[in-house]
Amino acid sequence: MIANTLAMAAAAAVDAESQSNPVLNISIFIGFVGITLFIVIRASRNNATAADYYAGGRSFTGPQNGFAITGDYLSAASFLGIVGAIAINGYDGFLYSIGFLVAWLVALLLVAELMRNTGKFTMADVLSFRLKQRPVRMAAALTTLAVCFFYLLAQMAGAGGLVSLLLGIDDKVGQSIVVAIVGGLMILYVLIGGMKGTTWVQIVKAFLLVGAAIAMAIWVLVINGFDLSRVLQSAVDNSVATPADAILAPGLKYGANPLDFISLSLALVLGTAGLPHVLMRFYTVPTAKEARRSVVWAIWLIGGFYILTLVLGYGAAALVGSATILDAPGGVNSAAPLLALELGGPLLLGFVSAIAFATILAVVAGLTITAAASFAHDIYSNVIKKGKGDPDAEVKIARRTVVVIGVLAVAGGIGVQGQNIAFLVALAFAVAASANLPTILYSLYWKRFNTRGAVWSMVGGLSAAVLLIVFSPVMSGTPTSMLGEGVNFAIFPLQNPGIVSIPLGFVLGWLGTVTSSRTEDPALAAEMDVRSLSGHGAEAATTH
């Protein structure tokens, strides 16, 4: 029985691939790339200063930045990874959507406005405001680069799986070439457009992605007479879970180890407020009021999208079938494109896949410019040049850093092919929540917090998160591990380190502070309080 089911699934997957039209798909893809490149080139005409390159001249309105945040936040993990996770794991897959959405409330209530008022270009501007510049900026740049790298891995994995499905490429060499092409396009976007070009690509991509999700969700409901219970019943009928109705209840994925679920939840809910590329978006608006408006817009757009993932995920399970999704070239990440193929044939598959590809390009561009800004602004300008560097030279260093980051992202992306990208992004969230969030909250809300506490918190939280990931089943010991089942040095039992590394980051920040006799400049602490709460003295918009 099981053999027959798998054989039918394989046949269905082959049939789905045969329905796909690689020429049509690549034509639509090239058209999307051409349009977005045109947008980037147009936007790059006004890149005259470092503020233009890093923060888009602080010229975007709240609604515009809200759409850009949506475009930045709704990554391949949201569209491909979560829809696939729901299609395979049902309720447990939807936990990603809930966690990613609730996380925005933490960002809105605790950090958005205060970060915008206090900083200039990067997260380290806030963390080092009243502390010793060099050690804090070095530590903040290190954590920023680490988070961006983990996030980039997820996007690259998504790109490889997506284009494999589009073009019918199922061998490792072909997928590696695809990842390299994505890396090249990413480098091109950021080198040409800076933050302005990246922001406009993210705005356009947000419109397209949310629009596509709405259209596909309505289409699924129309087919089922707007009866969600019919969708769920069909999903159960086509599920490979045992028992089949397990996809409607908690515990299919995390029932065996509830601690893994708690650890994942902590990482998702607390991670957003520590993501450098999300925090950097707050600097692209002229005032704190616009920063608040942009987050409110983002919450509504992102929240609506994540509700739609429930319909899309169960719709994919109902119309495509879990076994067919698992057997496709992109694996679990193929659920949304295969649903598009089922609904609208090769044409809709081409458009949806092109939108998903634009999603990946927009997100990797945002991540890359954040990492480049952190290295050039924090390490080169403020550590090496001690704050006396030439802004034009700083931007040149940032552009060179983009190339290096692109090459590293391509190499890492080739290594994580086949991994669920929502899961990979959850690792980036865990690193952000462990290394960045404790220091951000302590800096903004604890007057006694000092340099030792900041460095211990960031370096300790980052080290703990990365080490626990390396020695967990993520890296070795299981069939789905990055190094496979043949290698096994996993000694940490959980797949997400958040439950250990996040509290450790907070404890180290407190411990470093209370064991140090150093007191920071009270005048700078008072200035930071006034600026963070009132916006007085914050960076204003620039016009050219």
C-alpha positions as CSV (number, residue, x, y, z in Angstrom):
1,M,0.0,0.0,0.0
2,I,2.7,2.4,1.0
3,A,4.8,1.4,-2.0
4,N,1.8,2.1,-4.3
5,T,1.2,5.5,-2.7
6,L,4.9,6.5,-3.2
7,A,4.8,5.3,-6.8
8,M,1.7,7.3,-7.5
9,A,3.3,10.3,-5.8
10,A,6.4,10.0,-8.0
11,A,4.3,9.7,-11.1
12,A,2.4,12.8,-10.1
13,A,5.6,14.7,-9.5
14,V,6.9,13.7,-12.9
15,D,3.6,14.7,-14.5
16,A,3.7,18.1,-12.7
17,E,7.2,18.6,-14.1
18,S,6.1,17.7,-17.6
19,Q,3.3,20.3,-17.4
20,S,5.9,22.9,-16.5
21,N,7.1,24.9,-19.4
22,P,10.8,25.9,-18.8
23,V,10.9,28.3,-21.7
24,L,7.8,30.2,-20.5
25,N,9.1,30.1,-16.9
26,I,12.5,31.5,-17.8
27,S,11.0,34.1,-20.0
28,I,8.8,35.4,-17.2
29,F,11.7,35.2,-14.8
30,I,13.9,37.3,-17.1
31,G,11.1,39.8,-17.5
32,F,10.9,40.2,-13.7
33,V,14.6,40.6,-13.4
34,G,14.7,43.2,-16.1
35,I,11.9,45.2,-14.5
36,T,13.5,45.1,-11.1
37,L,16.9,46.0,-12.5
38,F,15.3,49.0,-14.3
39,I,13.8,50.1,-10.9
40,V,17.2,49.7,-9.2
41,I,19.0,51.8,-11.9
42,R,16.4,54.6,-11.8
43,A,16.6,54.7,-8.0
44,S,20.4,54.8,-7.9
45,R,20.6,58.1,-9.7
46,N,20.3,60.0,-6.4
47,N,22.9,58.0,-4.5
48,A,25.1,61.0,-3.6
49,T,26.0,60.4,0.0
50,A,26.5,57.7,2.6
51,A,23.0,58.5,3.9
52,D,21.6,57.8,0.4
53,Y,23.4,54.5,0.0
54,Y,22.7,53.2,3.5
55,A,19.4,54.7,4.4
56,G,17.8,55.8,1.2
57,G,18.2,59.5,2.1
58,R,15.6,59.0,4.9
59,S,13.1,60.0,2.2
60,F,10.5,57.2,2.5
61,T,7.0,57.7,4.1
62,G,5.6,55.4,6.7
63,P,3.3,53.5,4.3
64,Q,6.1,53.1,1.8
65,N,8.5,51.8,4.4
66,G,5.8,49.5,5.7
67,F,5.5,47.9,2.3
68,A,9.3,47.7,2.1
69,I,9.5,46.1,5.6
70,T,6.9,43.7,4.4
71,G,8.9,42.9,1.3
72,D,12.0,42.5,3.4
73,Y,10.4,40.3,6.1
74,L,8.2,38.1,3.9
75,S,11.2,36.1,2.6
76,A,11.4,32.8,0.8
77,A,10.8,31.2,4.3
78,S,7.4,32.9,4.5
79,F,6.1,32.0,1.0
80,L,7.9,28.8,0.2
81,G,8.9,27.4,3.6
82,I,5.8,28.0,5.6
83,V,3.3,27.0,2.9
84,G,5.4,23.8,2.6
85,A,5.6,23.3,6.3
86,I,1.8,23.6,6.7
87,A,1.2,21.3,3.7
88,I,3.3,18.6,5.3
89,N,3.1,19.2,9.0
90,G,-0.3,21.0,9.2
91,Y,-0.9,22.8,12.5
92,D,2.8,22.6,13.6
93,G,3.8,24.2,10.3
94,F,1.4,27.1,11.0
95,L,3.3,27.8,14.2
96,Y,5.9,29.5,12.1
97,S,3.3,32.0,10.8
98,I,2.1,32.7,14.4
99,G,5.6,33.2,15.7
100,F,6.8,35.5,12.9
101,L,3.7,37.7,13.3
102,V,3.7,37.9,17.1
103,A,7.3,38.9,16.9
104,W,6.3,42.2,15.3
105,L,4.5,43.3,18.4
106,V,7.8,42.9,20.3
107,A,9.6,45.0,17.7
108,L,6.8,47.7,17.7
109,L,6.4,48.0,21.4
110,L,10.0,47.8,22.6
111,V,12.5,48.9,19.9
112,A,11.2,50.5,16.7
113,E,10.8,54.1,17.7
114,L,13.7,54.2,20.2
115,M,16.1,52.6,17.6
116,R,15.0,55.2,15.0
117,N,15.6,58.1,17.3
118,T,19.0,57.0,18.6
119,G,20.7,55.5,15.6
120,K,22.0,56.6,12.2
121,F,22.8,53.8,9.8
122,T,23.3,50.5,11.7
123,M,22.3,48.7,14.9
124,A,25.7,49.4,16.4
125,D,25.0,53.1,16.3
126,V,22.5,52.5,19.1
127,L,24.5,49.9,21.0
128,S,27.6,52.0,21.1
129,F,25.9,55.4,21.8
130,R,26.9,55.6,25.4
131,L,29.5,52.9,25.6
132,K,33.1,52.4,24.4
133,Q,32.9,52.6,20.6
134,R,35.5,50.2,19.4
135,P,34.8,47.0,21.3
136,V,31.0,47.4,21.1
137,R,31.0,48.2,17.4
138,M,33.3,45.2,16.7
139,A,31.0,42.9,18.6
140,A,27.8,44.3,17.0
141,A,29.4,44.0,13.5
142,L,30.3,40.4,14.2
143,T,26.7,39.5,15.3
144,T,25.2,41.4,12.4
145,L,27.4,39.5,9.9
146,A,26.5,36.2,11.5
147,V,22.8,36.8,11.5
148,C,22.8,38.0,7.9
149,F,24.9,34.9,6.8
150,F,22.4,32.5,8.4
151,Y,19.5,34.3,6.8
152,L,21.2,34.4,3.4
153,L,21.7,30.6,3.6
154,A,17.9,30.2,3.8
155,Q,17.3,32.4,0.8
156,M,19.9,30.7,-1.3
157,A,18.4,27.3,-0.5
158,G,15.0,28.6,-1.6
159,A,16.4,30.0,-4.8
160,G,18.0,26.6,-5.7
161,G,14.9,24.6,-5.0
162,L,12.6,27.1,-6.8
163,V,14.5,27.3,-10.1
164,S,15.1,23.6,-10.0
165,L,11.3,23.2,-10.1
166,L,11.0,25.9,-12.8
167,L,13.5,24.5,-15.1
168,G,13.3,20.8,-14.2
169,I,16.9,20.8,-12.8
170,D,17.2,18.1,-10.2
171,D,21.0,17.5,-10.0
172,K,23.3,19.2,-7.5
173,V,25.6,20.8,-10.1
174,G,22.6,22.5,-11.8
175,Q,21.2,23.8,-8.5
176,S,24.7,25.1,-7.5
177,I,24.9,27.0,-10.8
178,V,21.4,28.5,-10.0
179,V,22.6,29.6,-6.5
180,A,25.7,31.2,-8.1
181,I,23.4,33.2,-10.6
182,V,21.2,34.4,-7.7
183,G,24.4,35.5,-5.8
184,G,25.6,37.4,-8.9
185,L,22.2,39.2,-9.3
186,M,22.2,40.1,-5.6
187,I,25.6,41.7,-5.9
188,L,24.5,43.6,-8.9
189,Y,21.4,45.0,-7.3
190,V,23.2,46.2,-4.2
191,L,26.2,47.6,-6.0
192,I,24.0,49.7,-8.3
193,G,21.0,50.7,-6.2
194,G,22.1,50.8,-2.5
195,M,19.2,51.2,0.0
196,K,17.0,53.2,-2.4
197,G,17.1,50.7,-5.1
198,T,16.7,47.8,-2.7
199,T,13.7,49.6,-1.0
200,W,11.8,50.1,-4.2
201,V,12.4,46.5,-5.2
202,Q,11.0,45.4,-1.8
203,I,7.9,47.7,-2.2
204,V,7.1,46.2,-5.7
205,K,7.8,42.7,-4.5
206,A,5.5,43.2,-1.4
207,F,2.6,44.2,-3.7
208,L,3.2,41.3,-6.0
209,L,3.6,38.7,-3.3
210,V,0.6,39.7,-1.2
211,G,-1.5,40.1,-4.3
212,A,-0.5,36.6,-5.5
213,A,-1.3,35.1,-2.1
214,I,-4.7,36.7,-2.1
215,A,-5.5,35.5,-5.6
216,M,-4.4,31.9,-4.9
217,A,-6.2,31.7,-1.6
218,I,-9.4,32.9,-3.1
219,W,-9.0,30.5,-6.0
220,V,-8.5,27.6,-3.5
221,L,-11.7,28.6,-1.7
222,V,-13.7,29.0,-4.9
223,I,-12.8,25.5,-6.0
224,N,-14.1,24.3,-2.6
225,G,-17.2,26.4,-2.5
226,F,-15.7,28.8,0.1
227,D,-15.9,25.9,2.5
228,L,-12.7,25.7,4.5
229,S,-13.8,22.4,6.1
230,R,-13.8,20.9,2.6
231,V,-10.2,22.1,2.1
232,L,-9.1,20.6,5.4
233,Q,-10.9,17.3,4.7
234,S,-9.2,17.0,1.3
235,A,-5.9,17.8,2.9
236,V,-6.4,15.0,5.3
237,D,-7.3,12.6,2.5
238,N,-4.1,13.4,0.6
239,S,-1.8,13.5,3.7
240,V,1.1,11.1,4.2
241,A,0.9,11.6,8.0
242,T,0.0,8.7,10.3
243,P,-2.9,9.0,11.2
244,A,-3.8,11.3,8.3
245,D,-5.9,13.7,10.4
246,A,-2.7,14.4,12.5
247,I,-2.1,17.4,10.2
248,L,-5.1,19.1,11.9
249,A,-3.8,18.8,15.4
250,P,-0.7,19.9,17.3
251,G,2.2,17.6,17.7
252,L,2.9,16.1,14.2
253,K,6.4,17.7,14.1
254,Y,7.1,18.8,17.7
255,G,5.0,16.3,19.7
256,A,7.9,14.0,20.4
257,N,10.0,16.9,21.8
258,P,8.0,19.8,23.3
259,L,11.2,21.5,24.3
260,D,12.1,21.9,20.6
261,F,8.7,23.7,20.1
262,I,9.4,26.0,23.1
263,S,12.9,26.8,21.8
264,L,11.6,27.5,18.3
265,S,8.8,29.8,19.7
266,L,11.3,31.8,21.7
267,A,13.5,32.3,18.7
268,L,10.6,33.3,16.4
269,V,8.9,35.7,18.9
270,L,12.1,37.4,20.1
271,G,14.2,37.2,17.0
272,T,12.6,39.9,14.8
273,A,13.5,42.7,17.3
274,G,17.1,41.7,16.9
275,L,17.3,41.3,13.1
276,P,19.8,43.9,11.8
277,H,18.3,44.2,8.3
278,V,14.8,44.8,9.8
279,L,16.2,47.4,12.3
280,M,18.0,49.2,9.5
281,R,14.7,49.8,7.8
282,F,13.7,52.2,10.6
283,Y,16.5,54.6,9.5
284,T,15.0,55.1,6.0
285,V,12.1,57.3,7.3
286,P,12.5,61.0,8.3
287,T,10.8,60.9,11.8
288,A,10.0,58.6,14.7
289,K,6.3,59.1,13.8
290,E,6.9,57.6,10.4
291,A,8.8,54.7,11.9
292,R,5.8,53.9,14.0
293,R,3.5,54.2,11.0
294,S,5.7,51.9,9.0
295,V,5.6,49.2,11.6
296,V,1.8,49.4,11.9
297,W,1.4,49.1,8.1
298,A,3.9,46.2,8.1
299,I,1.9,44.4,10.9
300,W,-1.4,44.6,8.9
301,L,0.2,43.5,5.7
302,I,2.3,40.7,7.2
303,G,-0.5,39.5,9.4
304,G,-2.9,39.3,6.5
305,F,-0.3,37.3,4.5
306,Y,0.3,34.8,7.3
307,I,-3.4,34.1,7.7
308,L,-3.4,33.3,3.9
309,T,-0.6,30.8,4.4
310,L,-3.1,28.6,6.3
311,V,-5.3,28.4,3.2
312,L,-2.4,28.0,0.8
313,G,-0.7,25.3,2.9
314,Y,-3.8,23.2,3.4
315,G,-4.8,24.0,-0.1
316,A,-1.5,22.6,-1.4
317,A,-2.0,19.5,0.7
318,A,-5.6,19.1,-0.7
319,L,-5.0,19.8,-4.4
320,V,-1.4,18.6,-4.9
321,G,-0.9,16.1,-2.1
322,S,1.8,15.8,0.6
323,A,3.6,12.9,-1.1
324,T,3.8,14.8,-4.5
325,I,5.2,17.8,-2.7
326,L,7.9,15.8,-0.9
327,D,8.9,14.1,-4.2
328,A,9.3,17.3,-6.2
329,P,12.8,18.6,-7.0
330,G,12.5,21.4,-4.4
331,G,11.0,19.1,-1.7
332,V,8.9,20.8,0.9
333,N,9.7,24.2,-0.5
334,S,7.8,23.3,-3.7
335,A,4.3,23.4,-2.2
336,A,3.4,27.0,-3.3
337,P,4.7,26.7,-6.9
338,L,3.0,23.2,-7.3
339,L,-0.2,24.7,-6.0
340,A,0.0,27.5,-8.6
341,L,0.6,24.8,-11.3
342,E,-2.5,22.9,-10.2
343,L,-4.6,26.1,-10.1
344,G,-3.5,27.9,-13.2
345,G,-1.2,25.7,-15.2
346,P,2.3,26.6,-16.5
347,L,1.4,30.3,-16.8
348,L,0.5,30.8,-13.2
349,L,3.4,28.6,-12.1
350,G,5.7,30.9,-14.0
351,F,4.3,34.1,-12.5
352,V,4.2,32.8,-8.9
353,S,7.7,31.4,-9.2
354,A,9.0,34.7,-10.6
355,I,7.3,36.5,-7.7
356,A,9.0,34.1,-5.3
357,F,12.3,34.7,-7.0
358,A,11.8,38.4,-6.8
359,T,11.1,37.8,-3.1
360,I,14.4,36.1,-2.7
361,L,16.3,38.8,-4.6
362,A,14.7,41.6,-2.6
363,V,15.5,39.9,0.7
364,V,19.1,39.0,-0.1
365,A,19.7,42.5,-1.3
366,G,18.4,43.9,2.0
367,L,20.6,41.4,4.0
368,T,23.6,42.1,1.9
369,I,23.5,45.9,2.2
370,T,22.9,45.5,6.0
371,A,26.0,43.3,6.3
372,A,28.1,45.6,4.1
373,A,27.0,48.7,6.0
374,S,27.9,47.1,9.3
375,F,31.4,46.2,8.1
376,A,32.1,49.5,6.4
377,H,30.4,51.9,8.8
378,D,31.2,50.1,12.1
379,I,34.5,48.3,11.5
380,Y,36.2,50.4,8.8
381,S,35.0,53.9,9.6
382,N,34.5,53.8,13.4
383,V,37.1,51.1,14.5
384,I,39.9,51.2,12.0
385,K,39.6,54.9,11.1
386,K,38.3,55.9,14.6
387,G,35.4,57.8,13.3
388,K,37.5,60.0,11.0
389,G,37.1,58.1,7.7
390,D,36.0,59.7,4.5
391,P,32.3,58.9,3.7
392,D,33.0,58.3,0.1
393,A,35.8,55.8,1.0
394,E,33.3,54.2,3.4
395,V,30.8,53.6,0.6
396,K,33.6,52.1,-1.6
397,I,34.5,49.7,1.2
398,A,30.8,48.8,1.5
399,R,30.6,48.0,-2.2
400,R,33.7,45.7,-2.0
401,T,32.2,44.0,1.1
402,V,29.0,43.3,-0.9
403,V,31.1,41.2,-3.4
404,V,32.8,39.2,-0.6
405,I,29.4,38.6,1.2
406,G,27.9,37.5,-2.1
407,V,30.6,34.9,-2.7
408,L,30.3,33.5,0.9
409,A,26.5,33.3,0.6
410,V,26.8,31.4,-2.7
411,A,29.2,28.9,-1.1
412,G,27.0,28.4,2.0
413,G,23.8,28.2,-0.1
414,I,25.2,25.4,-2.1
415,G,25.8,23.5,1.1
416,V,22.3,23.7,2.5
417,Q,20.3,22.6,-0.6
418,G,17.2,20.6,0.3
419,Q,16.8,22.1,3.8
420,N,13.4,23.6,4.8
421,I,14.0,27.3,4.5
422,A,11.6,28.3,7.2
423,F,13.6,26.1,9.5
424,L,16.9,27.7,8.4
425,V,15.4,31.2,9.0
426,A,14.4,30.1,12.5
427,L,18.1,29.5,13.2
428,A,18.9,33.1,12.1
429,F,16.2,34.3,14.4
430,A,17.7,32.3,17.3
431,V,21.1,33.9,16.7
432,A,19.6,37.4,16.5
433,A,17.6,36.9,19.7
434,S,20.6,35.5,21.5
435,A,23.3,37.9,20.3
436,N,21.5,41.2,19.6
437,L,18.2,41.5,21.5
438,P,19.6,41.4,25.1
439,T,22.1,44.2,24.3
440,I,19.5,46.3,22.5
441,L,17.0,46.1,25.4
442,Y,19.7,46.7,28.1
443,S,21.1,49.7,26.1
444,L,17.7,51.3,25.8
445,Y,16.2,50.5,29.2
446,W,19.0,49.9,31.8
447,K,21.1,53.0,32.7
448,R,23.8,51.0,34.5
449,F,24.5,48.8,31.5
450,N,28.1,49.1,30.5
451,T,30.7,48.1,27.8
452,R,31.7,44.8,29.4
453,G,28.0,43.7,29.6
454,A,27.4,44.6,26.0
455,V,30.5,42.7,24.7
456,W,29.8,39.6,26.9
457,S,26.1,39.5,25.9
458,M,26.8,39.8,22.1
459,V,29.9,37.6,21.9
460,G,28.6,35.1,24.4
461,G,25.1,34.9,23.0
462,L,26.4,34.5,19.4
463,S,29.0,31.9,20.4
464,A,26.4,29.8,22.4
465,A,23.9,29.9,19.5
466,V,26.4,29.0,16.8
467,L,28.0,26.2,18.9
468,L,24.7,24.7,19.8
469,I,23.7,24.7,16.2
470,V,26.9,23.0,15.2
471,F,26.5,20.3,17.8
472,S,22.8,19.7,17.2
473,P,20.9,17.4,14.8
474,V,20.8,20.3,12.4
475,M,24.4,19.7,11.4
476,S,24.8,15.9,11.8
477,G,23.3,12.6,12.9
478,T,19.9,12.5,11.0
479,P,18.9,11.9,7.4
480,T,17.9,15.6,7.1
481,S,21.1,17.0,8.7
482,M,23.4,19.2,6.6
483,L,26.2,16.6,6.8
484,G,23.8,13.6,6.5
485,E,23.3,10.6,8.7
486,G,26.8,9.2,8.1
487,V,28.5,11.9,10.2
488,N,27.3,12.2,13.8
489,F,28.8,14.6,16.4
490,A,25.4,15.9,17.7
491,I,25.4,16.2,21.5
492,F,22.8,18.9,21.8
493,P,19.3,17.3,21.4
494,L,17.3,20.3,20.2
495,Q,17.1,21.6,16.6
496,N,16.8,25.2,17.7
497,P,19.2,26.6,20.4
498,G,16.9,29.5,21.5
499,I,15.8,28.0,24.8
500,V,19.4,27.9,26.0
501,S,21.2,30.7,24.1
502,I,18.6,33.5,24.5
503,P,18.5,33.4,28.3
504,L,22.3,33.0,28.3
505,G,22.7,36.2,26.3
506,F,20.6,38.1,28.9
507,V,22.5,36.6,31.8
508,L,25.9,37.4,30.4
509,G,24.8,41.0,29.8
510,W,23.7,41.3,33.4
511,L,26.8,39.5,34.7
512,G,29.3,41.5,32.7
513,T,27.7,44.7,33.9
514,V,27.5,43.9,37.7
515,T,31.1,42.5,37.7
516,S,32.6,45.6,36.2
517,S,33.4,48.7,38.2
518,R,33.4,50.8,35.1
519,T,30.7,53.5,34.9
520,E,29.8,54.9,31.5
521,D,29.5,58.7,30.8
522,P,26.3,59.9,32.6
523,A,26.0,62.8,30.2
524,L,25.8,60.4,27.2
525,A,23.4,58.2,29.1
526,A,21.1,61.2,29.7
527,E,21.4,62.3,26.0
528,M,20.5,58.8,24.9
529,D,17.4,58.8,27.1
530,V,16.2,62.2,25.8
531,R,16.9,61.3,22.2
532,S,15.3,57.8,22.3
533,L,12.1,59.1,23.9
534,S,11.7,62.4,22.2
535,G,13.6,62.2,18.9
536,H,15.5,65.4,19.7
537,G,18.8,65.3,17.8
538,A,18.0,62.3,15.8
539,E,19.0,62.0,12.1
540,A,16.7,64.1,9.9
541,A,15.8,63.4,6.3
542,T,18.2,64.7,3.6
543,T,17.1,66.2,0.3
544,H,19.1,66.6,-2.9
